[in-house]
Amino acid sequence: MQTPEPLGGTRPTSRDVARTAGVSQATVSLVLGDKWRGRVSERTAGSVREAARSLGYRPNLAARNLRLGRTRTALLVVPALTNEFFAHVYTGAAAAAAAHGFGVVLYPSPEGLGPARDPFASAQAALDGVLASSMATDALEAFRGTDLPLVMLDSDPAAPGAAAHVNLDVAEGTRRVTGHLLGLGHRRFLHLASAAPSWTFDVRAATLAHALSGAEVRTVRSPLNIADAWEAAGRALAAPGPRPTAVICDDDILAVGVCKAARRLGLRVPEDLSVTGFDDMALATAVEPELTTVRLPAEEFGRRGMEALLAVLAGEPPRPVSLPVELVPRGSSGPAPAS
């Protein structure tokens, strides 16, 4: 077979492949699109594949996908890139996407507080679907009312507008934390809650209130950063009246702020004050004592979310998913101090 060089040394095209194989461009499209059986002979298909190989031809997938109306690209919207949890969610989603020939674009919405702006001139032209993780209720208006399927992660399963929901069992995680501390004899609690308006934090607060209905509980809110948590916890722990013996935090980041505040006040963790977190990211074992916390399967969470989106795109009926979580007791929790 003669193998002519593409004109001008440019990238070979399907026209070059057709000319080399002695067939039409339509035949090239059938063979390289794996739709040739019953239309083209085995011999001709082999000639086309050999011509493509010898020329180093690669299909222009972007142009092909635009013709088909599919870009095989999903958008993952997260509240911020500073939280390690969302990096693991992305890793899981990207791995599941890659297994099906999809890519994932990561897009942070400022602090998860809406509205998330469409990062493309036309989202419908650039995307096949959207994953949204742990977003505030009104943060996704840019994507509602479009033809893009939306899969919500860590969000209210009763909220309208989503094609599917994938959640973590954060209520069970909260029950395990409170049961652990009650079993250690604690009866005075501080709940250092996230200030972000999110379904997942609302669930934790409601579950905690129910589980500790017979105990003394004070709630203080803080943005999700160590400095603000340090300040908020310091004020609460230094307030007049009986001091709490345990602090339940909505996130490991908040828990680290509490530990810093406790040290500044001369309190020992856990001898004077037990502290628990939520997430079990690297930060939980970077402090001393290491944090008692709730482990969330972040990568599996992202993977299951992407699989749900792929199922929706394939026309399969969505099934709600709730992933189990695990309490990880470590050195930051201990028996309540004697009154």
C-alpha positions in Angstrom: 0.0 0.0 0.0 1.4 3.4 -0.9 1.6 5.8 2.0 1.6 9.4 0.9 2.7 12.1 3.2 -0.1 14.5 4.3 0.2 17.8 2.5 2.5 20.3 4.1 3.4 18.0 7.0 0.1 18.9 8.7 -1.9 16.5 10.9 -3.4 13.7 8.8 -7.1 13.9 8.1 -9.8 11.3 7.3 -9.4 12.4 3.7 -5.7 11.3 3.7 -6.8 8.0 5.2 -9.4 7.5 2.5 -7.0 8.4 -0.3 -4.4 6.0 1.1 -6.8 3.1 1.5 -8.6 3.8 -1.8 -12.0 4.3 -0.2 -14.5 7.1 0.5 -14.4 9.2 3.6 -17.8 7.7 4.5 -16.1 4.3 4.6 -13.4 5.6 6.8 -15.9 7.1 9.2 -17.8 3.7 9.4 -14.6 1.7 10.1 -13.0 4.1 12.6 -16.4 4.6 14.3 -16.7 0.8 14.6 -19.9 0.8 12.6 -18.6 -1.1 9.5 -19.9 -4.6 10.1 -22.5 -5.6 7.5 -21.6 -2.5 5.4 -17.9 -2.9 4.7 -15.9 -6.1 4.0 -13.3 -7.3 6.5 -10.6 -6.7 4.0 -11.6 -3.1 3.4 -11.9 -2.4 7.1 -8.4 -3.8 7.6 -7.0 -1.6 4.8 -8.6 1.5 6.4 -7.2 0.7 9.9 -3.7 0.0 8.4 -3.8 3.3 6.5 -4.8 5.2 9.7 -2.0 3.5 11.6 0.6 4.2 9.0 -0.3 7.8 8.7 -0.5 8.3 12.5 -4.2 9.4 12.1 -6.2 10.2 15.2 -9.8 11.2 15.0 -10.7 14.7 16.0 -12.9 13.7 19.0 -13.9 17.3 19.8 -15.3 17.8 16.3 -17.0 14.4 16.3 -18.5 14.9 19.7 -19.9 18.3 18.7 -21.5 16.8 15.6 -23.1 14.2 17.9 -24.2 16.8 20.4 -22.0 15.1 23.2 -18.8 16.4 24.6 -18.3 13.6 27.1 -17.5 16.2 29.8 -19.0 16.6 33.2 -18.8 19.6 35.5 -18.1 19.0 39.2 -19.2 22.1 41.3 -17.7 22.3 44.8 -17.9 25.0 47.5 -14.1 25.5 47.6 -10.7 24.1 46.6 -9.2 24.6 50.0 -10.9 21.6 51.6 -9.2 18.3 51.1 -12.5 16.4 51.1 -13.4 17.9 47.7 -10.1 16.9 46.2 -10.9 13.2 47.1 -14.4 13.6 45.7 -12.9 14.8 42.4 -10.4 12.0 42.3 -13.2 9.4 42.6 -15.4 11.2 40.1 -12.6 11.5 37.6 -11.6 7.9 37.9 -15.2 6.7 37.2 -15.5 9.2 34.3 -12.2 8.1 32.7 -13.3 4.5 32.7 -16.2 5.6 30.4 -14.2 8.0 28.2 -15.5 11.1 30.1 -13.6 14.0 31.5 -14.4 16.1 34.6 -14.0 19.8 34.9 -13.7 21.1 38.5 -15.3 24.4 39.3 -15.4 26.1 42.7 -18.4 28.2 43.6 -17.4 30.9 46.1 -17.8 29.2 49.5 -20.8 27.2 48.3 -22.9 30.3 48.5 -24.8 30.9 45.3 -25.2 31.6 42.7 -22.6 29.5 41.0 -21.9 31.2 37.7 -21.8 29.2 34.5 -18.1 29.0 33.8 -18.7 28.5 30.1 -20.2 30.8 27.5 -22.8 28.1 27.0 -22.9 25.3 29.5 -25.3 23.3 27.4 -22.8 23.3 24.5 -19.8 22.5 26.6 -21.1 19.9 29.0 -23.1 16.7 29.2 -24.0 16.9 32.9 -23.3 18.5 36.3 -22.3 17.0 39.6 -22.7 19.3 42.6 -21.2 18.4 46.0 -22.2 19.9 49.3 -23.7 23.1 47.9 -25.9 25.6 49.5 -29.6 25.3 48.6 -29.8 28.2 46.2 -26.3 28.0 44.8 -27.1 26.1 41.5 -29.7 28.3 39.9 -27.5 28.7 36.9 -27.9 25.0 36.1 -31.6 24.5 37.0 -34.0 24.9 34.2 -31.5 23.8 31.6 -31.4 20.5 29.8 -28.3 19.5 31.6 -28.8 16.5 34.0 -27.9 17.5 37.6 -26.7 15.0 40.2 -26.6 16.3 43.7 -24.1 15.0 46.2 -24.6 15.5 50.0 -27.8 17.4 49.5 -31.5 17.2 50.4 -33.0 14.2 48.6 -36.4 15.9 48.6 -35.1 19.0 46.8 -36.5 19.4 43.2 -34.4 19.8 40.1 -31.9 17.0 40.4 -31.9 13.9 38.2 -30.3 11.8 41.0 -29.0 12.1 44.6 -26.0 10.5 46.2 -25.6 11.1 50.0 -23.4 10.2 52.9 -25.2 8.9 56.1 -24.1 12.0 58.1 -27.0 11.5 60.5 -25.6 8.1 61.5 -22.2 9.6 61.8 -23.5 12.2 64.2 -25.4 9.6 66.2 -22.1 7.6 66.6 -20.2 10.7 67.8 -22.8 11.6 70.4 -23.2 8.0 71.5 -19.4 7.8 71.9 -19.3 10.9 74.1 -22.3 10.0 76.2 -20.8 6.6 76.8 -17.7 8.4 78.2 -19.9 10.3 80.7 -20.2 13.7 79.0 -23.3 15.7 79.7 -22.2 19.3 78.9 -21.6 20.0 75.2 -20.5 22.7 72.9 -21.5 22.2 69.2 -19.2 24.2 67.0 -21.3 24.3 63.8 -20.4 25.3 60.3 -21.8 28.8 59.4 -22.4 27.6 55.8 -26.1 27.2 54.9 -26.0 23.6 53.7 -28.4 20.6 54.0 -25.6 18.4 55.4 -24.9 20.7 58.3 -28.6 21.1 59.0 -28.9 17.3 59.2 -26.0 17.1 61.7 -27.5 19.8 63.9 -31.0 18.2 64.0 -29.6 14.8 64.7 -27.3 16.1 67.4 -30.2 18.0 69.1 -32.3 14.8 69.2 -29.5 12.6 70.4 -28.5 15.0 73.2 -32.1 16.0 74.2 -31.4 15.2 77.8 -28.0 17.0 78.0 -26.8 20.6 78.2 -25.9 21.8 74.7 -24.7 25.2 73.4 -24.3 25.9 69.7 -21.8 28.3 68.3 -21.3 28.9 64.5 -18.0 29.5 62.7 -16.8 29.8 59.1 -14.9 26.7 58.0 -11.4 27.8 58.8 -9.0 27.3 61.7 -8.6 31.0 62.7 -12.4 31.7 63.0 -12.9 28.4 64.8 -10.1 29.2 67.2 -11.7 32.6 68.0 -15.3 31.3 68.3 -14.3 28.3 70.5 -12.1 30.5 72.7 -15.0 32.9 73.4 -17.4 30.0 74.1 -15.0 28.1 76.4 -14.1 31.2 78.4 -17.8 32.3 78.9 -19.2 32.4 82.4 -20.9 29.4 83.8 -20.1 25.7 83.8 -17.7 24.9 81.0 -18.6 22.1 78.4 -16.6 18.9 78.8 -16.9 18.0 75.1 -17.0 19.9 71.8 -18.6 18.3 68.8 -17.4 19.9 65.6 -19.0 19.8 62.1 -15.6 19.4 60.5 -12.0 18.5 61.3 -10.9 22.0 60.4 -13.2 23.4 63.2 -11.9 20.8 65.6 -8.3 21.8 65.1 -9.4 25.4 65.9 -11.0 24.2 69.1 -7.8 22.3 70.1 -5.8 25.5 69.6 -8.3 27.5 71.7 -8.2 24.9 74.5 -4.4 25.0 74.6 -4.4 28.8 74.8 -6.8 28.6 77.8 -4.6 26.0 79.5 -7.1 23.1 79.0 -5.8 19.7 78.2 -7.3 17.5 75.5 -8.9 15.1 76.3 -8.3 15.3 80.1 -10.2 18.6 80.5 -12.0 18.8 77.2 -12.9 16.1 74.6 -13.0 17.3 71.0 -14.4 15.5 67.9 -14.4 16.3 64.2 -16.0 15.1 61.0 -14.5 14.0 57.7 -11.2 12.2 58.7 -8.9 14.0 56.3 -5.1 14.2 56.7 -5.5 17.0 59.2 -7.1 14.7 61.7 -3.9 12.8 62.3 -1.6 15.8 61.8 -2.5 17.2 65.3 -1.6 15.8 68.7 -3.7 14.3 70.2 -5.1 12.9 67.0 -8.8 13.6 66.4 -11.7 11.4 67.1 -13.8 11.9 64.0 -16.2 10.5 61.5 -14.6 9.0 58.4 -16.4 9.8 55.1 -15.6 7.7 52.0 -14.8 10.8 49.9 -13.4 9.0 46.8 -16.1 6.4 46.7 -18.6 9.3 47.1 -17.2 11.0 44.0 -17.2 7.7 42.1 -20.8 6.8 43.0 -21.9 10.3 42.0 -20.2 10.1 38.6 -21.7 6.6 38.1 -25.2 8.1 38.9 -24.7 10.8 36.3 -23.5 8.3 33.7 -26.6 6.2 34.4 -28.9 9.2 33.9 -27.1 10.0 30.6 -27.7 6.4 29.6 -31.5 6.7 30.3 -31.4 4.4 33.3 -33.8 5.2 36.2 -31.9 6.9 39.1 -31.7 5.2 42.4 -31.0 7.1 45.6 -27.7 6.2 47.3 -26.7 6.7 50.9 -23.1 5.6 51.7 -22.2 4.4 55.2 -19.7 6.3 57.4 -17.5 5.2 60.3 -16.6 6.6 63.7 -12.8 6.6 64.3 -12.0 7.0 68.0 -8.6 8.6 68.7 -6.8 10.5 71.4 -8.9 13.7 71.4 -11.8 12.1 73.3 -11.8 10.6 76.8 -13.9 10.3 79.9 -15.6 13.3 81.2 -13.7 15.1 83.9 -15.0 14.9 87.4 -17.2 17.9 88.2 
